[in-house]
Amino acid sequence: MDQEVLFGVPPEAGAARDPYVPVSQRMVLRDALARLGPRQRATIFLRFWEDRSVEETARVLGNESSTVRSQTVRALNTLRDALDASST
Protein backbone atom coordinates (compact mmCIF):
# COMPACT_ATOMS: atom_id res chain seq x y z
CA MET A 1 0.00 0.00 0.00
CA ASP A 2 1.41 3.38 -1.04
CA GLN A 3 1.41 6.21 1.42
CA GLU A 4 0.75 9.83 0.49
CA VAL A 5 3.29 12.36 1.61
CA LEU A 6 2.18 15.98 1.89
CA PHE A 7 4.59 18.76 1.03
CA GLY A 8 4.15 22.38 2.02
CA VAL A 9 1.59 24.01 4.20
CA PRO A 10 -2.15 23.73 3.59
CA PRO A 11 -3.71 26.97 2.37
CA GLU A 12 -5.04 29.41 4.92
CA ALA A 13 -8.75 29.25 5.47
CA GLY A 14 -10.40 32.33 4.00
CA ALA A 15 -12.57 34.61 6.02
CA ALA A 16 -16.12 33.37 6.31
CA ARG A 17 -18.37 35.17 3.85
CA ASP A 18 -21.79 36.45 4.73
CA PRO A 19 -24.19 34.11 2.92
CA TYR A 20 -26.76 36.91 2.55
CA VAL A 21 -24.52 39.25 0.54
CA PRO A 22 -25.27 37.55 -2.82
CA VAL A 23 -28.99 37.69 -2.04
CA SER A 24 -28.91 41.39 -1.24
CA GLN A 25 -26.81 42.08 -4.35
CA ARG A 26 -29.39 40.27 -6.51
CA MET A 27 -32.19 42.27 -4.91
CA VAL A 28 -30.40 45.55 -5.58
CA LEU A 29 -29.78 44.56 -9.19
CA ARG A 30 -33.39 43.43 -9.63
CA ASP A 31 -34.63 46.77 -8.29
CA ALA A 32 -32.24 48.66 -10.57
CA LEU A 33 -33.43 46.69 -13.60
CA ALA A 34 -37.04 47.42 -12.62
CA ARG A 35 -36.29 51.14 -13.01
CA LEU A 36 -35.61 50.61 -16.71
CA GLY A 37 -38.33 50.88 -19.27
CA PRO A 38 -39.29 47.72 -21.17
CA ARG A 39 -37.30 48.66 -24.30
CA GLN A 40 -34.17 49.51 -22.30
CA ARG A 41 -34.50 46.29 -20.29
CA ALA A 42 -34.88 44.28 -23.51
CA THR A 43 -31.86 46.03 -25.01
CA ILE A 44 -29.70 45.28 -21.96
CA PHE A 45 -30.88 41.67 -21.90
CA LEU A 46 -30.16 41.07 -25.58
CA ARG A 47 -26.83 42.90 -25.62
CA PHE A 48 -25.30 41.56 -22.41
CA TRP A 49 -27.18 38.45 -21.27
CA GLU A 50 -27.52 36.94 -24.75
CA ASP A 51 -24.27 38.59 -25.94
CA ARG A 52 -25.81 39.87 -29.17
CA SER A 53 -24.26 42.53 -31.36
CA VAL A 54 -25.81 45.95 -31.83
CA GLU A 55 -26.99 44.89 -35.28
CA GLU A 56 -28.58 41.64 -34.03
CA THR A 57 -30.30 43.47 -31.21
CA ALA A 58 -31.62 46.07 -33.64
CA ARG A 59 -33.04 43.33 -35.85
CA VAL A 60 -34.74 41.56 -32.94
CA LEU A 61 -36.25 44.77 -31.58
CA GLY A 62 -37.09 46.24 -34.99
CA ASN A 63 -34.93 49.31 -34.36
CA GLU A 64 -32.02 51.05 -35.99
CA SER A 65 -28.51 50.37 -34.66
CA SER A 66 -28.26 53.96 -33.46
CA THR A 67 -31.40 53.44 -31.34
CA VAL A 68 -29.89 50.33 -29.75
CA ARG A 69 -26.68 52.21 -28.95
CA SER A 70 -28.53 55.14 -27.36
CA GLN A 71 -30.87 52.82 -25.41
CA THR A 72 -27.84 50.90 -24.14
CA VAL A 73 -26.08 54.06 -22.97
CA ARG A 74 -29.19 55.39 -21.23
CA ALA A 75 -29.96 52.04 -19.60
CA LEU A 76 -26.41 51.60 -18.32
CA ASN A 77 -26.42 55.14 -16.89
CA THR A 78 -29.72 54.43 -15.12
CA LEU A 79 -28.33 51.17 -13.72
CA ARG A 80 -25.12 52.86 -12.55
CA ASP A 81 -27.09 55.62 -10.82
CA ALA A 82 -29.39 53.10 -9.12
CA LEU A 83 -26.48 50.91 -8.00
CA ASP A 84 -24.47 53.91 -6.76
CA ALA A 85 -27.48 55.14 -4.78
CA SER A 86 -27.90 51.73 -3.14
CA SER A 87 -24.26 51.53 -2.10
CA THR A 88 -24.39 54.74 -0.07
N, C-alpha and C positions, 0 to 999 in steps of 0.2 A: 504494500500500500504506500503510495507516494504521499508525502507531507507537503503542505503549502507553507512557504516561508514568505512573510510579509516584509517588505522593505519600505523605509520611510515612515512618515507620521501620517495617520489618517487626517483627512481634511477637517478643519474647524467646523463645528456646527454653526450654521447661520442663525442670525437673530430670528426669532419666531415672528412670522408675519400675521398681521391682523386679518382673519379670514373674511371680515366684512368690507374691507377696502375694495375688492373687485366689485362687490355688489353695489356699493355706493357710487363707484365710478360708472358703472353701467346705468344707474339711475340718473346721474348727472348727464350722461351722454344722451339717454333717451329723452330727457326733458329738453335738452338743447336741440335735438332733431325735431321735436314737436313744435318748436318755434319757427321752423321753416315752413314755407308754403308747400303745397303738394308738388308743384313743378320743380322747385329747388330740391326737395327731398328726393324726387325721382332722379334728378340730374346727379346728385351726390351718390345715390345708390348705384346708378349705372356706371358712372365714371370710376368710383373707387371700390365698391364692393364687387361689382362684376368686371372691373378692370377694362372697361370699354374705352375706345378712343373718342375724341370729340366728335369725329365724323359718324361713328357708329351710334353714339348717343343721340346725335341730331336726327339720324334716320329713325331710330326707335321712337323718339318723342315727336317727330314731325316738325322739327325746328331747323333753323339755320345753325351752322357751326358757331357763328358769332353769338347767337343767343345762348347756346350751351356754355360758351366761355364766360359770358357775363353772368349767367345764372350760377355757375360754379364759383366765381369770385364772390358774388354776393352771399351765397350760401356759406362758404367758408368763413367769411367775415362775421356773419351772424353766429356761426358755431364758435368761433374764437371768442367773440364778445360774451356769449353765454357761458362758456367754459371758464373764462377769466373771472367773470362775476361770481361764479360758484366757488372759485378757489380762494376768494378773499373773505 
